[in-house]
Amino acid sequence: KSSHKIREEINVDFSKENVIVITSKSELPPGIFKITNVTYQNDTAIINYTIDVLEMAENNPHAKANFYTATTILKKSKTIKLNQTR
């Protein structure tokens, strides 16, 4: 049985915000993705994230390979752009 959790603690005001969760369409675990921040440009929410392959390492005692990364964005955002950073 697989159990997935959210890495970050998120406080959401659903009257003003939506929740965004990054998932993988591949065989890679969701924990390799980490949202670093969200910026806004006009009506676009830009979600900056990194990929940490060390989350898959068997000898990493702090690995969170089965944790999803999530954040909130303003509801007024009309477009969402994912931006992979280093």
C-alpha positions as a Markdown table, in Angstrom:
| # | Residue | x | y | z |
|---|---|---|---|---|
| 1 | Lys | 0.0 | 0.0 | 0.0 |
| 2 | Ser | 1.3 | 3.4 | -0.9 |
| 3 | Ser | 0.8 | 6.5 | 1.2 |
| 4 | His | 1.4 | 9.9 | -0.2 |
| 5 | Lys | 1.6 | 13.1 | 1.8 |
| 6 | Ile | 2.1 | 16.8 | 1.1 |
| 7 | Arg | 5.7 | 17.9 | 1.9 |
| 8 | Glu | 4.8 | 21.5 | 2.9 |
| 9 | Glu | 2.3 | 22.7 | 5.5 |
| 10 | Ile | -0.2 | 24.8 | 3.6 |
| 11 | Asn | -2.7 | 27.3 | 5.0 |
| 12 | Val | -5.4 | 28.0 | 2.4 |
| 13 | Asp | -8.0 | 30.7 | 2.2 |
| 14 | Phe | -10.2 | 29.0 | -0.3 |
| 15 | Ser | -12.1 | 32.3 | -0.9 |
| 16 | Lys | -9.0 | 33.8 | -2.4 |
| 17 | Glu | -6.6 | 30.9 | -3.3 |
| 18 | Asn | -6.4 | 27.6 | -5.1 |
| 19 | Val | -4.1 | 24.7 | -4.2 |
| 20 | Ile | -1.5 | 23.5 | -6.8 |
| 21 | Val | 0.1 | 20.0 | -6.5 |
| 22 | Ile | 2.9 | 18.9 | -8.8 |
| 23 | Thr | 2.7 | 15.2 | -9.7 |
| 24 | Ser | 4.8 | 13.0 | -12.1 |
| 25 | Lys | 3.4 | 11.3 | -15.2 |
| 26 | Ser | 6.4 | 9.0 | -15.2 |
| 27 | Glu | 7.6 | 6.2 | -12.9 |
| 28 | Leu | 9.6 | 8.8 | -10.8 |
| 29 | Pro | 8.4 | 9.4 | -7.3 |
| 30 | Pro | 6.6 | 12.6 | -6.6 |
| 31 | Gly | 9.1 | 13.6 | -3.9 |
| 32 | Ile | 11.7 | 14.6 | -6.4 |
| 33 | Phe | 9.7 | 17.8 | -7.2 |
| 34 | Lys | 10.0 | 20.7 | -4.8 |
| 35 | Ile | 8.2 | 24.0 | -5.3 |
| 36 | Thr | 10.5 | 26.8 | -4.3 |
| 37 | Asn | 8.3 | 29.9 | -4.8 |
| 38 | Val | 5.5 | 31.4 | -6.7 |
| 39 | Thr | 5.7 | 34.7 | -8.6 |
| 40 | Tyr | 3.1 | 36.6 | -10.6 |
| 41 | Gln | 3.4 | 38.4 | -13.9 |
| 42 | Asn | 0.1 | 40.0 | -14.9 |
| 43 | Asp | -2.6 | 37.3 | -14.7 |
| 44 | Thr | 0.0 | 34.4 | -14.7 |
| 45 | Ala | 1.1 | 32.5 | -11.7 |
| 46 | Ile | 4.7 | 31.3 | -12.2 |
| 47 | Ile | 5.4 | 28.2 | -10.1 |
| 48 | Asn | 9.2 | 27.8 | -9.7 |
| 49 | Tyr | 10.3 | 24.2 | -8.8 |
| 50 | Thr | 13.4 | 22.1 | -8.6 |
| 51 | Ile | 14.0 | 18.4 | -9.2 |
| 52 | Asp | 16.0 | 16.6 | -6.4 |
| 53 | Val | 17.0 | 13.2 | -7.6 |
| 54 | Leu | 18.6 | 12.5 | -4.2 |
| 55 | Glu | 15.1 | 11.9 | -2.8 |
| 56 | Met | 15.2 | 8.6 | -4.6 |
| 57 | Ala | 18.5 | 7.5 | -2.9 |
| 58 | Glu | 18.0 | 4.4 | -0.7 |
| 59 | Asn | 20.6 | 5.6 | 1.8 |
| 60 | Asn | 19.0 | 9.0 | 2.3 |
| 61 | Pro | 17.5 | 8.8 | 5.8 |
| 62 | His | 15.6 | 12.1 | 5.3 |
| 63 | Ala | 14.2 | 11.3 | 1.9 |
| 64 | Lys | 10.5 | 12.1 | 1.2 |
| 65 | Ala | 10.2 | 10.3 | -2.1 |
| 66 | Asn | 6.5 | 9.6 | -1.6 |
| 67 | Phe | 5.6 | 13.2 | -0.6 |
| 68 | Tyr | 4.0 | 15.6 | -3.0 |
| 69 | Thr | 4.9 | 19.3 | -3.3 |
| 70 | Ala | 2.2 | 21.8 | -3.1 |
| 71 | Thr | 1.5 | 25.5 | -2.9 |
| 72 | Thr | -1.3 | 28.1 | -3.1 |
| 73 | Ile | -1.9 | 30.6 | -5.9 |
| 74 | Leu | -4.3 | 33.5 | -6.1 |
| 75 | Lys | -7.7 | 32.6 | -7.7 |
| 76 | Lys | -7.4 | 35.6 | -10.0 |
| 77 | Ser | -4.6 | 33.8 | -11.8 |
| 78 | Lys | -5.8 | 33.0 | -15.3 |
| 79 | Thr | -2.7 | 31.1 | -16.4 |
| 80 | Ile | -0.3 | 28.8 | -14.6 |
| 81 | Lys | 3.3 | 28.4 | -15.8 |
| 82 | Leu | 5.7 | 25.8 | -14.4 |
| 83 | Asn | 9.3 | 26.9 | -14.4 |
| 84 | Gln | 12.0 | 24.4 | -13.5 |
| 85 | Thr | 15.0 | 26.0 | -11.7 |
| 86 | Arg | 18.3 | 24.7 | -10.5 |
